Protein backbone atom coordinates (compact mmCIF):
# COMPACT_ATOMS: atom_id res chain seq x y z
CA UNK A 1 0.00 0.00 0.00
CA UNK A 2 2.79 2.46 0.86
CA UNK A 3 4.45 1.71 -2.50
CA UNK A 4 1.30 2.68 -4.37
CA UNK A 5 0.98 5.91 -2.38
CA UNK A 6 4.62 6.73 -3.11
CA UNK A 7 4.09 5.96 -6.82
CA UNK A 8 0.99 8.20 -6.91
CA UNK A 9 2.90 10.98 -5.14
CA UNK A 10 5.79 10.70 -7.60
CA UNK A 11 3.39 10.77 -10.54
CA UNK A 12 1.78 13.91 -9.15
CA UNK A 13 5.20 15.52 -8.63
CA UNK A 14 6.22 14.80 -12.24
CA UNK A 15 2.88 16.08 -13.57
CA UNK A 16 3.21 19.25 -11.48
CA UNK A 17 6.83 19.73 -12.58
CA UNK A 18 5.81 19.37 -16.23
CA UNK A 19 2.89 21.76 -15.79
CA UNK A 20 5.12 24.43 -14.28
CA UNK A 21 8.04 24.08 -16.69
CA UNK A 22 5.89 23.75 -19.82
CA UNK A 23 3.41 26.42 -18.80
CA UNK A 24 0.48 24.05 -19.29
CA UNK A 25 -2.59 23.65 -17.08
CA UNK A 26 -2.11 20.62 -14.83
CA UNK A 27 -5.62 19.37 -15.65
CA UNK A 28 -4.62 18.95 -19.31
CA UNK A 29 -1.76 16.58 -18.49
CA UNK A 30 -1.90 12.80 -18.19
CA UNK A 31 0.86 10.19 -18.08
CA UNK A 32 0.29 9.62 -21.82
CA UNK A 33 0.86 13.28 -22.74
CA UNK A 34 3.72 13.55 -25.24
CA UNK A 35 6.21 16.34 -24.56
CA UNK A 36 7.06 17.48 -28.10
CA UNK A 37 3.87 16.58 -29.91
CA UNK A 38 1.23 17.56 -27.34
CA UNK A 39 2.72 20.38 -25.25
CA UNK A 40 5.35 21.67 -27.68
CA UNK A 41 8.52 21.10 -25.65
CA UNK A 42 11.19 21.15 -28.37
CA UNK A 43 14.69 22.40 -29.12
CA UNK A 44 16.26 24.60 -26.46
CA UNK A 45 13.11 24.35 -24.33
CA UNK A 46 13.51 20.56 -24.22
CA UNK A 47 17.14 20.87 -23.24
CA UNK A 48 16.32 23.23 -20.36
CA UNK A 49 13.36 21.08 -19.33
CA UNK A 50 15.49 17.94 -19.05
CA UNK A 51 18.31 19.75 -17.26
CA UNK A 52 15.83 20.87 -14.61
CA UNK A 53 14.18 17.44 -14.52
CA UNK A 54 17.54 15.73 -13.91
CA UNK A 55 18.32 18.15 -11.07
CA UNK A 56 14.93 18.07 -9.38
CA UNK A 57 14.43 14.30 -9.53
CA UNK A 58 18.11 13.26 -9.37
CA UNK A 59 17.91 11.29 -12.61
CA UNK A 60 20.89 10.24 -14.72
CA UNK A 61 19.92 11.13 -18.30
CA UNK A 62 23.05 9.77 -19.96
CA UNK A 63 21.08 7.23 -22.00
CA UNK A 64 18.62 9.90 -23.15
CA UNK A 65 21.51 12.13 -24.23
CA UNK A 66 22.88 9.30 -26.41
CA UNK A 67 19.48 9.01 -28.16
CA UNK A 68 18.53 12.72 -28.03
CA UNK A 69 18.34 13.11 -31.82
CA UNK A 70 15.73 10.33 -32.02
CA UNK A 71 13.38 12.46 -29.91
CA UNK A 72 14.26 16.07 -30.70
CA UNK A 73 15.59 17.61 -33.88
CA UNK A 74 17.75 20.71 -34.00
CA UNK A 75 15.83 23.92 -34.37
CA UNK A 76 16.12 25.16 -37.91
CA UNK A 77 17.05 28.75 -38.53
CA UNK A 78 13.74 30.34 -37.65
CA UNK A 79 14.46 33.56 -39.52
CA UNK A 80 15.47 31.82 -42.76
CA UNK A 81 12.53 29.38 -42.65
CA UNK A 82 10.15 32.26 -41.99
CA UNK A 83 11.45 34.10 -45.04
CA UNK A 84 11.03 30.99 -47.20
CA UNK A 85 7.49 30.36 -45.89
CA UNK A 86 6.41 33.96 -46.43
CA UNK A 87 7.81 34.01 -49.96
CA UNK A 88 6.17 30.65 -50.65
CA UNK A 89 2.81 31.92 -49.38
CA UNK A 90 3.06 35.12 -51.44
CA UNK A 91 3.92 33.12 -54.56
CA UNK A 92 1.07 30.67 -53.92
CA UNK A 93 -1.41 33.49 -53.28
CA UNK A 94 -0.36 35.18 -56.52
CA UNK A 95 -0.82 31.93 -58.46
CA UNK A 96 -4.27 31.39 -56.95
CA UNK A 97 -5.45 34.98 -57.43
CA UNK A 98 -3.98 35.50 -60.90
CA UNK A 99 -4.01 32.14 -62.71
CA UNK A 100 -3.95 33.81 -66.14
CA UNK A 101 -0.62 35.49 -65.43
CA UNK A 102 0.86 32.49 -63.60
CA UNK A 103 2.89 31.15 -66.53
CA UNK A 104 4.24 34.55 -67.58
CA UNK A 105 5.05 35.60 -64.02
CA UNK A 106 6.69 32.29 -63.10
CA UNK A 107 8.89 32.33 -66.18
CA UNK A 108 10.13 35.86 -65.47
CA UNK A 109 10.56 35.56 -61.68
CA UNK A 110 12.54 32.38 -61.10
CA UNK A 111 13.85 33.63 -57.76
CA UNK A 112 10.34 33.94 -56.29
CA UNK A 113 9.30 30.57 -57.65
CA UNK A 114 12.46 28.93 -56.32
CA UNK A 115 11.99 30.53 -52.92
CA UNK A 116 8.39 29.41 -52.83
CA UNK A 117 9.36 25.83 -53.67
CA UNK A 118 12.13 25.95 -51.05
CA UNK A 119 9.63 27.22 -48.48
CA UNK A 120 7.21 24.41 -49.19
CA UNK A 121 10.02 21.83 -49.09
CA UNK A 122 11.38 23.16 -45.79
CA UNK A 123 7.89 23.05 -44.28
CA UNK A 124 7.48 19.46 -45.49
CA UNK A 125 10.92 18.48 -44.11
CA UNK A 126 10.04 19.99 -40.71
CA UNK A 127 6.71 18.13 -40.68
CA UNK A 128 8.35 14.84 -41.67
CA UNK A 129 11.09 15.14 -39.04
CA UNK A 130 8.50 15.69 -36.31
CA UNK A 131 6.43 12.72 -37.49
CA UNK A 132 9.31 10.27 -37.27
CA UNK A 133 10.54 11.46 -33.85
CA UNK A 134 10.11 8.98 -31.00
CA UNK A 135 7.73 10.58 -28.51
CA UNK A 136 8.62 10.99 -24.85
CA UNK A 137 5.61 10.81 -22.57
CA UNK A 138 5.16 11.94 -19.00
CA UNK A 139 4.97 8.21 -18.14
CA UNK A 140 8.58 7.94 -19.41
CA UNK A 141 9.54 10.75 -17.02
CA UNK A 142 7.79 8.99 -14.14
CA UNK A 143 9.61 5.73 -14.94
CA UNK A 144 12.94 7.58 -15.04
CA UNK A 145 12.22 9.34 -11.74
CA UNK A 146 11.40 5.98 -10.10
CA UNK A 147 14.55 4.30 -11.44
CA UNK A 148 16.90 7.28 -11.05
CA UNK A 149 18.03 6.86 -14.67
CA UNK A 150 16.59 6.98 -18.17
CA UNK A 151 14.91 3.60 -18.76
CA UNK A 152 13.14 3.99 -22.12
CA UNK A 153 14.06 1.03 -24.37
CA UNK A 154 15.52 1.60 -27.84
CA UNK A 155 15.89 -0.76 -30.80
C-alpha positions in Angstrom: 0.0 0.0 0.0 2.8 2.5 0.9 4.5 1.7 -2.5 1.3 2.7 -4.4 1.0 5.9 -2.4 4.6 6.7 -3.1 4.1 6.0 -6.8 1.0 8.2 -6.9 2.9 11.0 -5.1 5.8 10.7 -7.6 3.4 10.8 -10.5 1.8 13.9 -9.1 5.2 15.5 -8.6 6.2 14.8 -12.2 2.9 16.1 -13.6 3.2 19.2 -11.5 6.8 19.7 -12.6 5.8 19.4 -16.2 2.9 21.8 -15.8 5.1 24.4 -14.3 8.0 24.1 -16.7 5.9 23.8 -19.8 3.4 26.4 -18.8 0.5 24.1 -19.3 -2.6 23.7 -17.1 -2.1 20.6 -14.8 -5.6 19.4 -15.6 -4.6 18.9 -19.3 -1.8 16.6 -18.5 -1.9 12.8 -18.2 0.9 10.2 -18.1 0.3 9.6 -21.8 0.9 13.3 -22.7 3.7 13.6 -25.2 6.2 16.3 -24.6 7.1 17.5 -28.1 3.9 16.6 -29.9 1.2 17.6 -27.3 2.7 20.4 -25.3 5.4 21.7 -27.7 8.5 21.1 -25.6 11.2 21.1 -28.4 14.7 22.4 -29.1 16.3 24.6 -26.5 13.1 24.4 -24.3 13.5 20.6 -24.2 17.1 20.9 -23.2 16.3 23.2 -20.4 13.4 21.1 -19.3 15.5 17.9 -19.0 18.3 19.8 -17.3 15.8 20.9 -14.6 14.2 17.4 -14.5 17.5 15.7 -13.9 18.3 18.1 -11.1 14.9 18.1 -9.4 14.4 14.3 -9.5 18.1 13.3 -9.4 17.9 11.3 -12.6 20.9 10.2 -14.7 19.9 11.1 -18.3 23.1 9.8 -20.0 21.1 7.2 -22.0 18.6 9.9 -23.2 21.5 12.1 -24.2 22.9 9.3 -26.4 19.5 9.0 -28.2 18.5 12.7 -28.0 18.3 13.1 -31.8 15.7 10.3 -32.0 13.4 12.5 -29.9 14.3 16.1 -30.7 15.6 17.6 -33.9 17.8 20.7 -34.0 15.8 23.9 -34.4 16.1 25.2 -37.9 17.1 28.8 -38.5 13.7 30.3 -37.7 14.5 33.6 -39.5 15.5 31.8 -42.8 12.5 29.4 -42.6 10.1 32.3 -42.0 11.4 34.1 -45.0 11.0 31.0 -47.2 7.5 30.4 -45.9 6.4 34.0 -46.4 7.8 34.0 -50.0 6.2 30.7 -50.6 2.8 31.9 -49.4 3.1 35.1 -51.4 3.9 33.1 -54.6 1.1 30.7 -53.9 -1.4 33.5 -53.3 -0.4 35.2 -56.5 -0.8 31.9 -58.5 -4.3 31.4 -57.0 -5.4 35.0 -57.4 -4.0 35.5 -60.9 -4.0 32.1 -62.7 -4.0 33.8 -66.1 -0.6 35.5 -65.4 0.9 32.5 -63.6 2.9 31.1 -66.5 4.2 34.5 -67.6 5.0 35.6 -64.0 6.7 32.3 -63.1 8.9 32.3 -66.2 10.1 35.9 -65.5 10.6 35.6 -61.7 12.5 32.4 -61.1 13.9 33.6 -57.8 10.3 33.9 -56.3 9.3 30.6 -57.6 12.5 28.9 -56.3 12.0 30.5 -52.9 8.4 29.4 -52.8 9.4 25.8 -53.7 12.1 26.0 -51.1 9.6 27.2 -48.5 7.2 24.4 -49.2 10.0 21.8 -49.1 11.4 23.2 -45.8 7.9 23.1 -44.3 7.5 19.5 -45.5 10.9 18.5 -44.1 10.0 20.0 -40.7 6.7 18.1 -40.7 8.4 14.8 -41.7 11.1 15.1 -39.0 8.5 15.7 -36.3 6.4 12.7 -37.5 9.3 10.3 -37.3 10.5 11.5 -33.9 10.1 9.0 -31.0 7.7 10.6 -28.5 8.6 11.0 -24.9 5.6 10.8 -22.6 5.2 11.9 -19.0 5.0 8.2 -18.1 8.6 7.9 -19.4 9.5 10.7 -17.0 7.8 9.0 -14.1 9.6 5.7 -14.9 12.9 7.6 -15.0 12.2 9.3 -11.7 11.4 6.0 -10.1 14.6 4.3 -11.4 16.9 7.3 -11.0 18.0 6.9 -14.7 16.6 7.0 -18.2 14.9 3.6 -18.8 13.1 4.0 -22.1 14.1 1.0 -24.4 15.5 1.6 -27.8 15.9 -0.8 -30.8 
